[in-house]
């Protein structure tokens, strides 16, 4: 039981720290002090330490001897590399999912899209946070529908980067609307079992997300992609 509580606390610490990094509260180069983070989150230092190790394994935090943990600065080349990998792998994921997805999974995806639309047009103060959660759930459902342990391991490991997931919190309203439209189109392709179309839509979706991530990184040099 204690181990379960510790795991839950570590997950809460991970989410809190990653969200603060995404919002700009913890900027690249910032030092992450276990004691102050634990106090601000309301937990002990042990789960914070575990969360920092997880963030380090994802390349978002680095440890320096005798100094502690520091937020890593991501350059444009690294961002494009990660999204390029996602476009290839998640495009393939969508293709495989189209061949194996169940009616139950399709219904869950449609419910997800319906809630996403409600959230982004409902004017609620936590709209982006909830939309980010729904986005993550959508992609997880598509991945789950492949019934492939190898793909699950790949995307939840090297490609499951917080950089990708939490950049979503910086989306503009137009980005959010474009994202949910891609989700709706993808559900249609999955329901029809059209693997090539599902792959194409997912690749376009990921590339649009890349553009939004680069725009958030350097708004002066990236257009909004139409």
C-alpha positions as CSV (number, residue, x, y, z in Angstrom):
1,X,0.0,0.0,0.0
2,X,2.8,2.4,0.9
3,X,4.5,1.6,-2.4
4,X,1.3,2.5,-4.2
5,X,1.0,5.8,-2.5
6,X,4.6,6.6,-3.2
7,X,4.1,5.8,-6.9
8,X,1.0,8.0,-7.0
9,X,2.9,10.9,-5.3
10,X,5.7,10.5,-7.8
11,X,3.3,10.7,-10.7
12,X,1.7,13.8,-9.2
13,X,5.2,15.4,-8.8
14,X,6.1,14.4,-12.4
15,X,2.9,16.0,-13.8
16,X,3.3,19.1,-11.7
17,X,6.9,19.7,-12.6
18,X,6.3,19.0,-16.3
19,X,3.3,21.3,-16.4
20,X,5.4,24.1,-14.8
21,X,8.0,23.5,-17.5
22,X,5.4,23.7,-20.2
23,X,3.9,26.9,-18.9
24,X,7.2,28.6,-18.7
25,X,7.2,28.8,-14.9
26,X,10.3,26.6,-14.9
27,X,12.3,27.9,-17.8
28,X,15.3,26.2,-19.6
29,X,18.3,26.4,-17.4
30,X,16.3,26.7,-14.2
31,X,17.7,24.6,-11.2
32,X,15.2,22.2,-9.7
33,X,15.5,22.1,-5.9
34,X,13.9,19.0,-4.4
35,X,13.0,20.7,-1.1
36,X,11.3,23.7,-2.7
37,X,9.5,21.6,-5.3
38,X,8.3,19.2,-2.6
39,X,6.9,22.1,-0.5
40,X,5.1,23.7,-3.4
41,X,3.5,20.4,-4.5
42,X,2.7,19.4,-0.9
43,X,4.6,16.1,-0.8
44,X,7.9,14.7,0.5
45,X,11.2,14.9,-1.3
46,X,11.4,11.2,-2.2
47,X,8.6,11.3,-4.9
48,X,10.1,14.5,-6.3
49,X,13.4,12.8,-6.6
50,X,11.7,9.9,-8.5
51,X,9.9,12.4,-10.8
52,X,13.2,14.2,-11.6
53,X,14.8,10.9,-12.5
54,X,12.0,10.2,-14.8
55,X,12.2,13.6,-16.5
56,X,16.0,13.1,-16.8
57,X,15.3,9.7,-18.6
58,X,13.1,11.6,-21.1
59,X,15.8,14.2,-21.8
60,X,13.9,17.1,-20.1
61,X,16.1,17.4,-17.1
62,X,19.8,16.9,-16.6
63,X,21.8,16.2,-13.4
64,X,25.1,17.9,-12.7
65,X,27.4,16.6,-9.9
66,X,27.2,18.7,-6.7
67,X,24.6,21.0,-8.2
68,X,21.5,19.0,-8.7
69,X,18.9,18.9,-11.5
70,X,18.4,21.5,-14.3
71,X,15.8,22.1,-16.9
72,X,17.2,21.2,-20.4
73,X,17.0,23.8,-23.2
74,X,15.6,22.2,-26.4
75,X,16.7,23.7,-29.6
76,X,14.7,23.8,-32.8
77,X,16.6,20.9,-34.4
78,X,15.9,18.6,-31.5
79,X,12.2,19.5,-31.5
80,X,11.9,18.8,-35.2
81,X,13.8,15.5,-34.7
82,X,11.4,14.3,-32.1
83,X,8.3,15.3,-34.1
84,X,9.7,13.7,-37.2
85,X,10.1,10.4,-35.3
86,X,6.6,10.7,-34.0
87,X,5.2,11.4,-37.5
88,X,6.7,8.1,-38.8
89,X,5.9,6.0,-35.8
90,X,2.4,7.3,-35.0
91,X,1.5,7.3,-38.6
92,X,2.3,3.6,-38.6
93,X,0.4,3.2,-35.3
94,X,-2.7,4.7,-36.9
95,X,-2.3,2.4,-39.9
96,X,-2.2,-0.7,-37.7
97,X,-5.0,0.5,-35.5
98,X,-7.3,0.9,-38.5
99,X,-6.9,-2.9,-39.1
100,X,-7.6,-4.0,-35.5
101,X,-9.7,-1.3,-33.8
102,X,-13.0,-2.4,-32.1
103,X,-16.4,-0.8,-32.0
104,X,-15.9,-0.1,-28.3
105,X,-12.6,1.7,-29.0
106,X,-14.2,3.7,-31.8
107,X,-17.1,4.8,-29.5
108,X,-14.5,5.9,-26.8
109,X,-12.6,7.9,-29.4
110,X,-15.8,9.6,-30.6
111,X,-16.8,10.4,-27.0
112,X,-13.3,11.8,-26.5
113,X,-13.7,14.1,-29.5
114,X,-17.1,15.3,-28.4
115,X,-15.8,16.2,-25.0
116,X,-12.7,17.9,-26.5
117,X,-15.0,20.1,-28.6
118,X,-17.1,21.0,-25.6
119,X,-14.0,21.9,-23.6
120,X,-12.4,24.2,-26.1
121,X,-15.6,26.0,-26.8
122,X,-17.0,26.1,-23.3
123,X,-14.9,28.9,-21.9
124,X,-13.7,27.0,-18.8
125,X,-10.6,28.3,-17.1
126,X,-8.8,24.9,-17.3
127,X,-9.7,24.4,-21.0
128,X,-6.1,23.8,-22.2
129,X,-5.2,21.5,-19.3
130,X,-8.3,19.4,-19.9
131,X,-7.8,19.5,-23.7
132,X,-4.2,18.3,-23.1
133,X,-5.5,15.4,-21.0
134,X,-8.0,14.5,-23.7
135,X,-5.4,14.7,-26.4
136,X,-3.2,12.3,-24.5
137,X,-6.1,9.9,-23.9
138,X,-7.0,10.0,-27.6
139,X,-3.5,9.1,-28.7
140,X,-3.3,6.4,-26.0
141,X,-6.5,4.9,-27.2
142,X,-5.3,4.7,-30.8
143,X,-2.0,3.1,-29.6
144,X,-3.9,0.6,-27.5
145,X,-6.0,-0.4,-30.5
146,X,-2.9,-1.7,-32.3
147,X,-2.8,-4.6,-29.8
148,X,1.0,-4.4,-30.3
149,X,3.2,-4.6,-27.2
150,X,6.2,-3.4,-29.3
151,X,4.5,-0.2,-30.4
152,X,3.2,0.5,-26.9
153,X,6.8,0.1,-25.5
154,X,8.3,2.3,-28.2
155,X,5.8,5.2,-27.9
156,X,5.6,5.1,-24.1
157,X,9.4,5.1,-23.9
158,X,11.7,7.1,-26.2
159,X,8.9,8.9,-28.0
160,X,6.7,9.5,-25.0
161,X,8.4,12.8,-24.2
162,X,6.9,15.4,-22.0
163,X,8.2,18.0,-24.5
164,X,5.6,16.7,-26.9
165,X,2.8,16.1,-24.5
166,X,3.0,19.3,-22.6
167,X,3.7,21.7,-25.4
168,X,0.0,21.2,-26.0
169,X,-0.6,23.5,-23.1
170,X,0.7,26.4,-25.2
171,X,-1.7,25.8,-28.1
172,X,-3.6,28.8,-29.5
173,X,-7.4,28.4,-30.0
174,X,-6.8,27.9,-33.7
175,X,-4.3,25.1,-32.8
176,X,-6.8,23.4,-30.6
177,X,-9.6,23.6,-33.2
178,X,-7.2,22.2,-35.9
179,X,-6.1,19.4,-33.6
180,X,-9.7,18.2,-32.8
181,X,-10.6,18.4,-36.5
182,X,-7.7,16.0,-37.2
183,X,-8.9,13.7,-34.4
184,X,-12.4,13.7,-35.9
185,X,-11.1,12.9,-39.4
186,X,-8.9,10.2,-38.0
187,X,-11.8,8.5,-36.2
188,X,-13.7,8.4,-39.6
189,X,-10.7,6.8,-41.3
190,X,-10.3,4.3,-38.4
191,X,-14.1,3.4,-38.5
192,X,-13.9,2.8,-42.3
193,X,-10.8,0.6,-41.8
194,X,-8.8,2.8,-44.3
195,X,-5.2,2.2,-43.1
196,X,-3.4,4.4,-45.7
197,X,-5.8,7.4,-45.0
198,X,-5.4,6.9,-41.2
199,X,-1.7,7.0,-41.5
200,X,-1.7,10.1,-43.7
201,X,-4.0,12.0,-41.3
202,X,-1.9,11.1,-38.3
203,X,1.3,12.3,-40.1
204,X,-0.4,15.6,-41.0
205,X,-1.6,15.9,-37.4
206,X,1.8,15.4,-35.9
207,X,3.5,17.8,-38.4
208,X,0.9,20.5,-37.4
209,X,1.8,19.8,-33.8
210,X,5.5,20.3,-34.7
211,X,4.7,23.6,-36.2
212,X,2.8,24.7,-33.1
213,X,5.7,23.5,-30.9
214,X,8.2,25.5,-33.0
215,X,5.9,28.5,-32.9
216,X,5.9,28.4,-29.1
217,X,9.6,28.0,-29.1
218,X,10.3,30.9,-31.5
219,X,7.2,32.8,-32.6
220,X,9.1,35.2,-34.8
221,X,10.4,32.7,-37.2
222,X,7.6,30.2,-37.7
223,X,4.3,30.7,-39.6
224,X,1.1,29.2,-38.4
225,X,1.0,26.6,-41.2
226,X,-2.3,27.8,-42.6
